[in-house]
Amino acid sequence: MSEVTHEEAVKTMGKIIKDVKFAMLTTRTAGGELYSRPMTTQEREFDGDLWFIGSKDSEAVADMRERPQVNVSFSHPDKNNYVSVSGTAELVEDQAKLDDLWSDFYKAYFDGKEDPNIQLIKIHAQGGEFWESSGKLVSFFKMAQSAVTGAKPDMGKNDTVKL
């Protein structure tokens, strides 16, 4: 594990998150099972909070209403970069924030920004972990070199941060 300051860790996590179009949001169901579903990553600077747009009538929103502890994971396997964020979900009604987050992409799911089924979801990150490497080819080379030399490879940065 590398020695990274809190600010550097948040910046690195934000850089990785920005490159991932879809995140996996994990909630706990009424039966206690963990359930993950894809959510569109917002093109916003990561500051410790994550925002998503969901449907008020969805199982995910029902899960978060009753059990707000969630996990959001981001994966960019082409670069061998990953982020996992744990936090608390807040269901928010804020037209200005919706205007800020809205894109034409959501027209496939909603009848415009005025659709009463739109639910803003704010994840207050409490902690996270990231894995960042130099890419697949470099990582493959380091693993192959390690197999030959027996030395443990430096596979990039990994750090845990309390947010």
N, C-alpha and C positions, 0 to 999 in steps of 0.2 A: 504494500500500500504506500502511495506516495504522500509526501508532506505538502498539502495544498491548503491555502487559506480559505476561509469561508467564502470570501468574495470571488476567489478564483474558481472554487467549486461551483458556485451558482452560475458564474459566467460560462464555464465549461458545459454544465448541464443545459443552459440556455442555448448554447451553440449547437449541441446535439439535437435538442428538441426542435429547433428551428428547421432542421433538415428532414424531419419526419412528418409526412403528410397525415398519417393516421396513428393514433395512440390506442392502446387497449386499456379501458377503464374497468376495473374489477370492483364489484360490490358484493355484499353478503345478502343472500336471499332470505325470505321469511323462514325457509326451512334450514337455514344455517350454511348452505353451500356457497362457495365462492363462484361468481359468474362474471365472465369478461366479455366485453363487446367493444367493437371499434368505434372510435369517436374522431371527428376531424380536429386536427391540431390547429389552433388559432395562430395566425401570423402576428404574434405579439411578443415583445421582449419578456423573457421569464424573469420574474422578480420574487419568486417564492409562491406566487399564485398562478393557477391554471384556469382557463375559462373554456367552457364548451357550451354548445347549444343542443338541447335535447327536447323531447316531447313530454309534456305534462302527464300524458296517459301511458307512458312507457314503463316497463318493469324496472328499468334502471333508475328512473326518477322515484318510483315507489320504494325501491330498495334504499335509496339515499335519504328519502324523507324519514324512514324508520331507523335506519342504521347508517349514519353519515360517514363512518370510517371507510375509506376507499384506498385503492392503489391505482396508479396510472403508470403504464410502461411504454417506453418509446424504443423502437428498434430500427437501426439502420445497418442491416447485415452486410451490405456492400462495403461499408467502411469499418465494420466491426465496432460500431459505437452503440451503446445502450444506456438508457436511463430508467430508473425505477423511482417513483415518487409516492410516498404515503402521506395521507392527509385527511382532512375533514371536508366533506361536501356541504356547500350551502346553496340552497335553491333561491335564486335572486330574481326579483322583478325590477328591471331598470331599463327604461326605453332608450336612454342615452347610450348605455353600454351595449344594448342590442344593436342600435344604429352603428356603433363602432365596430362590432364583430360581424355584422351581417355581410354576406356576399351572395351573388347570384347562385352559387352552389346550393344554397338552402331552399331555393325555389322547387327543387325536386322533392322536398319533404314537407314544405309548408306553403300555405296560400299567402305568401308575402309576409312582411314584418309585422303585420297587424294580426296574424293568425293567433287566436287565443290559446292554442295548444303549445306555443313556444315556451320553453323553460330555459332560462339561463342557469348554468351550473358553474359555481366558483369553487375550486378546490384550494383550500388553504393548506399548502404543503407544510408538513411537520418534519419530514426527513426524506432523504433520498440517497441514492447511490448511482454512480456512473462508471462506465467502462469505456475507455477511449483508446483506440490503437491507431497505428499508422496505415491501416487498410489491410485487406485480405492478403494481397501478394506479400507484403512485408511480414505480416503475421505468419503466413505459411513458411516463408523463408526462415524466420526465427525458430519456429517449431522444428523444421527439418534440421537446422544447424544444431539445435539442442539435442536432437536424437543422435546425431553423430558425435558431438562433443561430450554429452552427458551433463552439460551446464544448464541451469534453469534459465529459460529465455525471459527477457524483458518484453512483456506483451503489451506494454502501454500503461496508461494511467487507470487507476481504480481508486475511488475514494468514496467515503460515506460522509454525508453532511447533515447536521441537524439544522432545520430551517425553522 
